[in-house]
Amino acid sequence: MNELYTDSGGDEPTKEHLPLPAAVAERYVIRECIGHGGFGVVYLADDQHIGRDTAIKLLFEKWSENENIDARFVQEARIAGQLEHPNIVIVYDLQRHPEGSCIIMEYIRGGNLRDCLRLAGQLPLDRSLSIVTDILHGLQAAHELGVVHRDIKPANILFGVRGEAKISDFGIAHLPSDRGGLLSDDDRHQRLGSPYYVAPEQWRGHGVDQRTDLYAAGVILYEMLSGQRAHRLPDNSSGLEVVKALGKNRPLPLGGLCPELPAAVAEVVMNLLARDPEDRPQTAAQARLALEAAAGVVAGQATGDLHAATSPSTGAEPKITDVIRLLLIDGVMAPAERIELYRRAADLGVSRERVHQLELGVRQVMNIPTTDNADVDSIDATQKSDDGNAATQRLGKLFGNSSD
């Protein structure tokens, strides 16, 4: 949601703060600009009718008059509006006015994968597999509708309050005309997308299909596991430079970069990054099952338990991070909740210092100021006050256990 068609040949991005169309402004009040691009801006806004946060993507007036851009904007809303899936950002409404068209969608407050990777560098195996599994679930729903996203990248993977990954921004998605697409079917040959994450066929203009999105999911998984991009290209790489790089260079084998990574998982990732689409998994469901099977081999289980492939403390950290997000949803964590969080984390083998580090990361992603936790040490962790009992019950529900 924080980039608008910036890879499709528009004007230079702008930070101009534009008013909402009068009819939209009657219901929605802008709080801040949270994204901008060559074709428009994205605002965080208050829905005055039902009191919820929303994200509003506003297309600049001059582009609303461009038939091709306007059709792409409308198609984006229609695609996302039909994809009612927990791993896809929900679109509530499309408003078209002379002052500019607006897509009104859910506001996702848990940050995005790009910022998470900038902060962490690389992610634990189980968390990486959990994120890419969510992405593949969302892609499966899109592909069943005939949609090829074409811009799967970390900035377009957002996190809900429970840590679930959600696909956003269908701005350059392809939808065949016989499935309701508003653009010519020649659109599938357009060289659109972000250089680091495009499949070879995408920049060659050979046409795209669902396997193009699977390649991008593989690039993301490669980056999460290794902390390095699969293709080392300058940020300002031209389309021609990208084509040459993809044609000559292949990603370094993941197993060589991460010798501690299970070979079965590394093999699936490299299969997703195959240059020829025929050599990749053919559907999102196949890719997901392959990863689950690889994780099952790691865990020594046929069921493919994604959380059994890491040490107890590392495997517990994603759950603790999710709980921290929920506790900070209002920006504040009560002392009694913090004490109970530390206690349950210790039961899982995660130190207080590590919990504090995880909290700092969550606060940075959620844009919540940091706080001094020194006062927590002065509180009797065994006290059975009403606050303490409530915190124990709440954390028990969030952790899904009863370690009381």
Steps between C-alpha positions, in 0.01 A plus 500: 500500500794733522587508129267581211601357166850638542635228273252555217647814351323781686625839615754533777351425844353796685426576864233751412217501755177512300146537634258214465209545259222690675263202503767279660607768751145507638566160656879466525747731678867480404744437785825467308657406169642146522608449139554676170594424143492635149125458462358580842523491878382275782350647815419364842151631567226479762166359390264740678195279450617183672814618679770288340838569343514466123760538229395712202687484172434819302578512128614843383237686300714517184537123500128445558460651154747250349292213366766232549604609851139544609414151373795353691390682817143373469625149424720507811195577715291233331764233536571563868128551567424150375784335692350459845792316653680536835836535322388781268431861600126568493358767269183662634402735221593679177400866467530677164472880492618781270758606760654152507410135552549328838540141614398461864654200674586355838791659683762242595685618809765230542756643256642334190759238417741749342538689827517174694791380285678834530477465877575130541722426198372145480223305669488163677406200288157442651400867477620518139301190408194634683512828304552338161224248576261790560616659173441176312152464651415850379651436157302180465177695548611764248611245243171314526333825391742523205706782656879526471620755756833582327633709789555261790777665705568568871347850490171347383487239777330652804448355848174483689485536877544124544807498279324348199633609160265678261559574132432860398511718187351334193576816302688326218324164525398324179150363457397342168215675321292182504523503880392865529826683424458859381826514304609335178636149536822639353547647849644165612807577289566839665834530677367605837618423852786564740848404371608295800193275492397460135519162330714471186197465274344810655773739386550322171138571411425133438173513691421417859299238682466377858854360496628856466364578848651178636843616383455825695390305808819296467710817480335625820559170679864499386541849646330415829714190554837638387472871577619564143318579178495227241599750229757761597396791278536873566182678610500709184542207260335557163272244339775405255749445783252279677440292188875453452553407865216249505619353174862449609498462876329254725456540876775347709389160635317560826662197661842655449399831654322334794670166574289465814183506290341157442585380149138408426381856560787652300414273208136616491607865510739453208228317306276804544782708351539283189557711188252292297143514637459133408765410757321675787205372705203557273250629756505679834353189661785285363758747630339507843480122524863468390612736776285323757647166393854642523428634848357160593824331396692747716279429799503125440122506462279417204259776592740784421485691830649839413584583860687181583793579273670743736620505858235559771606858571528602132170329422331686785611845387243544217220417747639742757531768231135445400391532864700822538323644194163423656597646837623819329198544276404806706862615525539410870582179687386484861769408760306191607480386138872553456577293811281218376658524154849466651388202709347310210797581276736359764294178503567479125874558542504864387679748725362832622771681303396324179133583562598863542688488168196348329280772648731774372475348153120488515485858624718618213290319239174627656646850545440496878747694720733290712465496875717443808410167662703556818185551707395142427780362715358671807165322470448175684453248219319262738239748616143381446333834445199539273732638230736206540222242480353671192840508332554131576165412343556721195851371431377146545250556220754672275758225546233236465614310808469502878844518655356645819 
